[in-house]
Amino acid sequence: MSLLRGVVDMLPARVRRSTLVALALHVAEFRRTDAPALTTQEYEWLISEDTGISSLTIFTVMTGRDMVRGFSKAAPRDFWDFGRCYRLLQRFPHWQVRLAEVGAVCPEWAPIAGDWDRLVSFYEADQRDILYIELQRHLDSPVGRVGRS
């Protein structure tokens, strides 16, 4: 834990507290021996400022490590949340073809995973309103609602 503390001490003060809380929540998950070890790149993303519950949901499914412990798994709800997921999948492009697995674990993800490429086009074109409307449409669909019932 002293190594992690040293890493945390190097972070900007504004993120230090939330990082310590996140690390405390996940210490048991890091000690698991039945899941594959995180790669350096995965660990660097995990301690970055570019995480949220929906991107952590992807990370959890792809790595087998429950990084949303204590929270419900969730799909992106707005432009910024989608952006965190988009940037995660840019960093780990081989995960994008596995998005259906996220939908299997978190049903509200299923319609979003199935429409990922079209949603990405709205994000990349900075069409925030359209992306928001489409995300809400998916979340309000019968499949999307299953995850929240």
N, C-alpha and C positions, 0 to 999 in steps of 0.2 A: 504494500500500500504506500510505502514511502516514495517509490518511483512515481506512482500515480500522483501523489501529493506534489512532487517536484514539477510534474507536467502541469498540474492545475495552477501552481504558483506562477508559472510563466504566462498564463492566460490573462487577458485584460480583466480588470476588476469587475466590469459589468457582467461578465459571464462566469466569473469564478464561483459565485454562490450556487447558481443553477447547475453548474458542472459538478460541484461537490455533492449536491443532492442527487443528481443522476447517477453518479458513481456509487454513492451509498446504496441506492435502490438496486443497482445491478451487480454489486460485489458477489453475491451468491451465484448469479448467472455466470460470471467470469470463472468461478471456481469449479463449475461443472466439468466433469471429465468425460461425459458421454456425448458431448457435442464437439464438432471439429473446432480447432483453435481458430481464432480470428486472424486474418492476414493483417499485415501492417496497414495496408490501404483501408481495410474495413475498420480497423481500430481508429485510424486518423479521421475517417468520416464520422464515426460514432461520437468522438469528442469534439467535433466541429460545432459551429453555431448554426449549421444548416440542417437541423433535424426537427422533426415534428412527429406527432403520433402516426400520421398516415405514412410518412417515409420510414419510421421505425417499424411499422407493420410490415412493409416490404422487407426491410432488413431482417426482421424476426423470421419470416418465412424462408428467406433465401439462405440464412446462415444456420437456422435451427436453434438460435439463441433467443430467448424470450426477452426482448428489450422493451416491451411495453408492459412489463409486469406491474400490476397495480392499476392499469388503465385498460379501457376497452380498445381492441383493435379498431382502426377506423380508416375510411377512405378520405381522399382530399375533398375539401368543401369549398375552396375558393382558389383564386389565381395564385396566391402566395403559397398555400398548402400544396397545390399541384406543382408549383415550381420546385419545392423541396424534393418531391418525388421525381420530377423530371431530371433534376441535377444529380440525384442519387443514381438513376438509371443511365445517365450520361457517363457517370464515373464507373459504373459496373454494367456495361452494355449487354453482357451475356445474361443478365437477369431479366431483361425486357421480354425475351421469348418465354419466360416462365411466369409471367404475370397472372396467368390463369390459376396458378397454384395459390396466389394471394387471394384470389376470389373464392377458392375452395375453403380457405381458412377463415376469411372475413367476407361473408356474402355481399355486403354492400360494395365491395371492391369489384365483384364480378362484372357488372355492366360497364364499369369504367375501364377495366382491363380489356374487355372486348372491343372497346371503342378508343383505345389508347392512341393510335396513330392520328385519328381525326382530332382528338383533344389536343395532342401535341401541336398540330398545325395551328390551332387557335392560340395556344400559348406562345409559339414562336412568332406569330404575327402580332403579338401583344393585343389580342382581341379579348380583353379581360371580361367584358360584359357577356359576350357570347360563351366564353369558357365557363363562367359562373352559371349561366342559364343551363348549359349542357350538363355540368356537374350536378346541379340540383335536380334536373330531369332524371338523371341516372339514379341519384339517391332516393328520389321519390317513386321510382319504378317498383313494381312488386318484388323483383329480385333484390333491389337495393334496400328496400324496407325490411326484408327478412333479417338483415344484420342488426337492425335497431329495435326489433320487437322484443 
